[in-house]
Every structure is written in structure tokens, then in C-alpha cells.
Amino acid sequence: MNGARRVVITGSGFVLPLGSAREDVFSALQRPHGPFLRSVADPEVAICPVPDFDLKAHVSRCKNGRYLTRGQQLCLAAAVRAVDDAGLGPDELGQAGLFLGLGPNLQARPRDDKALWLLDYLPNTVTSVMAGMLGIHGENLTILTACAASTQALGQAFRAVATGLADVALAGGGDSRLSPEAVRAYKQAGVLATGFDRPELACRPFDRDRCGFAIGEGGAVFALECLEHARARGARILAEIVSASSSLDGGSLTGPDPTGHAGGTAVLRCLEALGTEDLCVLAHGTGTVLNDSVEGEILARNTTQAMGIAAFKSRIGHLAAACGCAELALGLICAGKAHFPAIAGLETPCRDDLPLLREPLRRSPRALLLQSFGFGGQNACLGVRPWS
């Protein structure tokens, strides 16, 4: 984008299995494993829930909260925290953009006790609630590109700010797939890890013995601004977004293209502006046999010189539509502390030619590459530089 404005992140709000405060999350990342449990709905499946979540603890009053799914509530809570973290007020939010990556409500059904049960089927219900609560009335988009959704939402917000459609934008997502319906759907699709002795060892991205992912939940939202706007109001800057890309395989309805061609194209487009010097990759890393194999090939073609490859799903599970924004939140925390955790459960890497983090990386990268690859070959990448 020649002549585009520089876009910075000035606020980060998140509600994750590891916590909702930076210090709590960083402390949790120092532990050997994430807080995984066996699912009550199916003890053969591992999950990573947000403990004791209550929307009222994050949002003082929300009369329409009853119309929101748990995943949407997590998204709303994260957005309120992001606005507070950025120090944004009504003047900045009035024409702000809103870009969210969300997923389906797998529990939706007609109900006699709920007049507006139709709202259960609409993923943009939380977008409307958020707009009303925060006073946001600018450019907006609700994105449903499976596990690439929130990363693509960040990319669209980046473009809107860079091209002058908005000076300020909120972007991110939220999701929860811990219900019996969701567990059953994922299990029948054959993507969940089973047969483990301990739930914290279920999800093992890039390990030769990987067999699937564990289900997580959470929300993360970021405040984006053009650099001039952020500086004019004296905002603290967390990072700069320098590139965004997406692509579509068009092959399988669920699995990635085995050649990794379209996914690799998205990666290359991001790297054109981001570069590979002092790079840390925030891999999609689901722990499924096929995804890790294809992603590993893409990484081997493009990022072998990276200082490290992280895989946060080994510590928080797979957050579906919200996985990208959650992993960026973790990546920025780790970059700020110059400490990235090892990939939990990685004992025998599936490839020896990749800098997969078997030990903690105690360096602060100059560049973060976020990768998200979803069902149906939905690919999205984001290039971010931590601010210094």
C-alpha cells in the first residue's frame, strides 16, 4: 500500500484461560503446561476453559448480555478491556471501526421461552451490542472464516486505518466451543486429541506423536490507530502492524491443501514488508497430523532463518475463530518480556529443519509473524513489529 499510513496497536484486552492481566498471563506461561482439563461432556477430550468467567466482572451493565453466546461474551469483555487499556474515550470511538472474527453458535435452536431466539443464529449480535455499549459507529465487518477469522479481522482493520477509512479501530474476536454439541462436532470431524494419559499432554503441536488438538476458549481485542493519531493524543504504543494477507485453498472442505501453495502465498506476502530478520513465528500449530505437516512445509520454505517458532495452542488449546488474536496477545506479552515459552509437549519434533521452540526463547524479536489456517483452506497472516 504505497502512501499508506502507519498503523499501531495502542491497546490490548484479553480474557484467556491463562488470565486477563499481562503479569498473570506471563506467570502462567512459565509453567510446564497449560491449565487443561478433561471435558465433562466427553472425558476422552481435553479442554482449556477460562476459569470462573462472569461478564459482569468485566462489563458493569449489559442489558442485552442474555442474547450473547459465551464466546461473544468473552469477545465483549476483551473489547471493553482493550478500550480501557488504550485510554480511548467517546471522542475517539464515535467514528472508530469495528472488525471482529467470530464463529457459529452450535447450540442455537428454536425456543418457546425466548422471543428473539433468532439472534442466537446471528454471529454479529455481539457487534451490535458492542457498538451500542462503546459508541462505535464507523467502518465495520464481522468475519466468519473459521480459524482464520480473528487474524483476518485484524488484517481488515489494519487496511481500514492504513487507507484512511478510520483513524481508530477495534479488532479481534472471541469464541467458545466447550459445549457438548461442539465437542461432539469436533470429535466426529476427527480433529481432537484422544488417548492421552494426562489432559495437559493432549495437544502436542509439531511432535511426531501428535494426534489432534484440545479445545480452548477466550477473547482478545486490540485498539488500532494511525501513528499520527496515537502520537497526537500521547498514547502508549505496543506494536506496529506492517502487513496483512489472506488466501483461500479451494481444496478440501476441512483440511488444508497438502501442497500448502495458497497458505505459503499468504506467508510470503506478509514477509515482503515484515522481513525475516530477528523474526519469531507465532504458528497456527493445531497438533493435528495434516495441519502441522502442511504448515511445517510452509515454514521450511519461508522461515528457516527465524529465531524461533512458537505454538501457543499447546498452552491454551485451540480457540477456533479467536485463536489468532489470542496468540497475538500472548506473543506481544512475551516480546515485551523477551521470553517465549517452549512448545509444551514437544518431545520429538516432526521436522529437524525448523527452529521449533523446544526450550524458552529469551530474546525480544523485532518481528512477529502470526499464522492462522482454518477449515476450508482459509488462510490469514499478520506481520507485527513490537514497539521499542
N, C-alpha and C positions, 0 to 999 in steps of 0.2 A: 504494500500500500504506500506508494510514493506520496510524500507530503502529509502522511497521516500523523495525527497527534500521538504523543507518547501516553501510554495507559499504565497507571499504577494501582496497586492494591493498598487501600488505607484502612481497611477493617476486615476482621476475620471472626466469624461467630460459628461455633460448632457445639453439637451435643452428640457425643460419641460413646461407645462402650468404655473407653478409657477415661472419660471425663469431659467437662465443658470449660475447663480453665487450662491455660497453657502449662503451668507448672505441674498440675495434676497429670496431664497427659504425658508430659515428658518423663515424669517419675514412673508412670506405668510402663512406658516404653523401655525402661531399664530392666524390667523383669524378664525372665526367660521366655515367658509365653503370655498370650492374651487371656482375658477372663472368659474362656469358653465354657459352656455347659452342654449337657445332653438335653435335647428338646423334650419337653413334656409330651408334645404331640406325637413324637416318634423318637424313642431313646437311641435308635441307631444313627441319628443325625445330630451333629454338633451345631450349636448356635452361639452367638455372641451378642447378648442384648444390652441395651442401655439400662443400667440399674435404677430402679425407683423413679422412672421418668414421670413427671407431672407437669403438664403445660402451664398450670398456674404458677409454678415456681419460676417460670421464665417470662410469662406474659401476665401482667396484672389483671387484665379483664379481656375476655374474648367471648362475646355472646354467641358467635357462630362456631365456636370450637367443636360443638357436637356434630357438625357436618364434616369434620375433617378426620381422615384416617390417621392412624398412629404415625405413619411415615410423613404425612402432611403436617401433623403437629410438630414433629421433630424439625421439619423444614422451617416452620413459622418461628419456633423458638430460636433456631440458629440465625434467622434473619434479624430478629429483634436484638440479639446479641451482637451481630455484625454492625448494625446501625449504631449501637452504643459504643462499640469498640472504635468505630471510625469517628465518633463525635459529630455525626450528621444530624442536622435539625430540619424543621419544616421547610425552611427556605431552600435547602439543598435537595430535599426529597420530592418537592412538588412536581418537578419535571424529570425526575430520575427514571431510568429504565429498570425493567424487572425481567430477568431471564432465568427460568427455573427448569431443571431436569427432574422429571417425576415419573412414576410408574403406575401401573394399573392397580385397582383395588380388587384383589382376588376374593374378597369376602362379600362383594356387592351382590345384593339380591332385592327383589321387590319386598316391601314391608308394609303391613297394615298400620303399624304403630308410628310411622314416620311419614308425614305428608310429602316432604321433599326428598324422598329416598332416591329420586333421580340424581341428586347431587353426589351420591355415593359412586356413581359411574363416571363422574367428570373429574379428571385429574387436575383441571385448572381451578377447582373450587378454592384451594389454598391461595392461588394467585389473587383471586378476588378479595379474599379475607385479608391478605397481606396488604394489598393496595389500599383498602379501606382503613386498616389499622395504622399504617405508616404514612398515608397520604401520598402514595406514589401514583403518578398519572402519565408517565411518559411511554417511550417505546417498550414493548413487552412481547414475550414469547414463552409459551410452555412447550417443552420439548420431551418427546417420548421415544427416544432412540435407544431403548433398552439400557444396557450397562454403560453406554457412551453418553447418556443423556446429560448429566450434570457437567461433564467436561465440554460437551458441545455447547451447553448453555453459557459457560464461561467464555468460550470462543465467540459466540454471537454477541455477548455483552462487550467483549474486547473490541470487536469490529464497530459496534454502535458508538462507543466512546471515541475510538480512533478516527472515525469518519465524521464526527461532529453531530451525530443524531442525539447524543446525550452527553452532558458533562459528568454525570454521576449515574451509576447503575449498580443494582444489586444482582448477584448471580450465584447460583449454586443449586442445591436440591436436597431432598430428603426421601427416605424410603424405609420400609419395614416389611419383611417377608417372613415373620416368625409364626404366623397363624397356621393352624392345621391345614388349611387349603393350600397355602403357599408351600409349606413343607412337602405336602403330597405332590404338588405340581412339579417342583424341582426334582424330587426323588424319582418320579416317573420319567422325567426327562433324562435321567441317568447322569446328573452333573454333581451330585452330592457325595462327599466322602462318607464312607461307611466302613465297618470292620475295624475301627480303631479301638485301642485299649483305653486311651485317655482322650477326652474331647479336645484338650489343648494341643494335641498332636494330630488332629484330623486333617487340617489344611496345611499342606506342605508344598508351597509353590516351588517349581523348578527342581524338585527332588525326583530321582528316578522311581521312587515308590509312591509318588503322588497318585491319588485316585479320585480327587474331586474337591469341592470347596465346602466351607462351613458358612452358614447364613449369619450375616450381621445386620445391624440396623443403625440409623443415625441420620443426622442432617448437618450440613455445612453450607454457609453462605458468605460471600465476600462483597465488600464495597469496592467498586472500581471508580476511578476518576481520571480525567485527563490531568497530566502533570501540572499544567498551569493552574487549574482549579484547585488542586490539592495544595500547591505552594501558596496560592493567594490566601487560603484560609488557615495556613500554618499546620496542615495535617501531618501526622506521623505517617511515614511511608514504609510499608512492609516489603514490597516487591514490585517489580515491573513485569508486565506481560508483554512479550515481544513478538509472539507468533501464535497462530492457531490454525488448525487444519482438520478436515474430516474427509472421509471417503466411504464407499459402500462396496462390499464384495459382490453382492448379487449372486451368490452361490447357494449355500445351504440356508435353510430357514433357522437353524440354530447354531451350527458350527462355523468357524472361520474358514476362509479359502485356504486349503492346505499349502498353496504357494506363497501366501502372505503378500501377494502383489499389491492389492489396494491398501492394506494396512501399512505396508512399507512405504508407499507413496505418501501417506499422511505423515509418517515419521520424518521422511526426507524434507517435506515442505516446511515442517516446523524447524528442523535443524538448519535450514538455509539462513534463517535470521538469528537463530539461537547459537549455532556453532556447537562444537564438541569439546572445547577447552574447559577443563575443570567442571565436567558435566556429571551430574548424578541423575540416573533414570528412575523415575517412580513407575515401575512396571505394573501392568494390569495383573499379571501373576495370579490367576484364579486357583491354580493347583489341579486343574483338570488336565488329563493327558494331552488332548488335542490343542487346547489354547496355549499351554506352556510350550509345546513343541513348535507351533507356528510363531508365537511371539519370540521364542528363543532364536529362531532363524532370522526374523526381522532384526533383532538386536545384534546378531552376529554380523549381519550385512552392514549395519549402520553405526553401531555404538561400542565397538570393542575397545575403544580408547577411553571410555568413560571411567571415572574414578570409582564408580560403584553402581550397582543395580539393586534397588530396594524393592521389597514386596510386602506392603503393609497389610494385605489380606491375611497374611499368616498371623497377624496380631489383633485384627478387628473383624475378620470374616469378610464376606462379600456383601456390600451394601447396595447391590443392584444399581438402580438409577442414580444413587447418591455416591457411588464408590469413588468417582474421580474427584469430586470436590472434597470428600473426606480425606482422601490420600494427599491432596494438595495441602490441606490444613496441617496434616501431620508432617509433610515434607518441609513446610515453612518453619514449623516449630523446631524441627531437627536442624535445619540450616542455621537458624538463629543460635542454636546451642552448639553448632559444629560437632554434632554427634548423631549419626544414623544407626539404628539398631540392626543387628544381623537378622537375616530371614529366619524366623522361628521354624524349627523342624527340618531345616535343610542340612541333611547329613551326607547325601551322595548326589551332587549336582548332576542334572541331566546333560549338561554340557560343560566341558572344561575350558572352552574358549571365551567365556563370558565372565566379567568381574562381578559375579553374584556375591552379595554380602554374606559371607559365612562368619565374619567377625564384624564388630561395630566399625563404622567408618568415622573416624574422629577428625574430620575436616569440614570446612564450610565451602560448598561448591559455589561457583559463580553462575551456574546454570542448572535448572531443573527441567527435565522433560517428562511431562505427565502423559501416560498412555492409557487409553480405555478402549477395549474392543468388546462389542456387545453381540447378543443374539442377532442372527440375520446378517452378520458381517458389517455391523455399524461400527465405524472406527472414528475416534476423535483423539487429537493430541493438542497439547498446550505447551508453549515454551515460556518459562518464567525465570527471571533473574532476581534472586534475593537482593534487597536494597542494602547498600553499605555506605 
